[in-house]
Structures are given as structure tokens and as C-alpha cells.
Amino acid sequence: MPDIEITNYLNATPHVVYEALTTQKGLAEVWTRECTVKPEIGFENIFRFGGEEPTSFKITELAADKLVRWRCTASDPEWVETEVFFELVEQSGKTRVTLIHSGWKEMTDFTRWCNYNWGFFLYSLKKYCEEGSGIPFQERTF
């Protein structure tokens, strides 16, 4: 099964990055303003992107300033039951963020398109953590 794996380096502490990935304020600025988020294991984070059906992720693991893990419960059928996790490691005064989206059944054009979009997600996360504002879905022009 293919996985999407992307790493980026942020000029921010792991705590700042963790907060961005686990709070309503952070994910609304990084991914989509239309979201319901709570940093609690078992909670279903819900994300809305325009007229599409909502995407829901159950939080399965949280390790403060180190790891965030979600399991998709509702979205495009290719996403359901896949896992997305973010590993955070402090390295030379920066935070290395590795995003892994695992459990894909096969490599498809949708998988490749999602790879592009996850890369953009990490860019938005970097902007938010370093500059105070990301590029949520509502502000994207692509």
C-alpha cells in the first residue's frame, strides 16, 4: 500500500507546531476556517471545504509536542480508514514536521493530487507558525 510522506522544517518550537495542529484556532488558519476541532483522544475533528461533504478524523493519539494521529471516518471513499499523522522533532532550533498519510489501498491520481495538497498544507502550517497567518482553504486560489 502506498503512503504519502512529506517533511518540512519550521522555524518554530514543537509546542507552537503542536498547538497549530491540535486547536480550533490553528487548524482554522492552516487548513479550513470551517472546522470543529478539540484536542482530545476519541474526538472527531470535522473539516468542511466549500460544498463538499465534510471530512472527519477521529483523534487516535496525542503526545504533547511530539505526535498527532488521526483516523479518517468520513470523506472521499479513498480516505476513509486511512491515517494521517504528524511527527514533530526538534532539530537545531527548528521543528522537523513529518506528515504521513497511510493506508491507501492503491496509488491513484487522487492519491497524487492529495500529495500535492498535503505539501501545501505543510506550507500553510509553516506560514502560520512562523508568521502568524496561514493560507486556509477559503483563501486559496488554486
C-alpha angles and dihedrals in degrees: 000000000000123000132198111230123178131168129197134172120230128196091227137088121266087247093058091048093046091052090050091053097045108038135078090234094051100045092043089058097039103040117006134341089219100077143117110213135170125172096231130117109248094024117127110230110207123206126187125199110189114286096347123111110268120269114226129195125187112216106236102170138016125179109177112251091352116061143013119183128185134180117209113237101169132019138081106351091246089061100046111109093010119123130229120195137173121209116199122199126173109229125175094333094315134089119243107211117196116189116197123185105188139175100055111159093217143347109270137161087262090056090052092047090050089052089059092047094048088053088054089048089057090049090052090048090052092050092048095048095043103033106021098247132073131190107258122193092265091062099043120110101192 
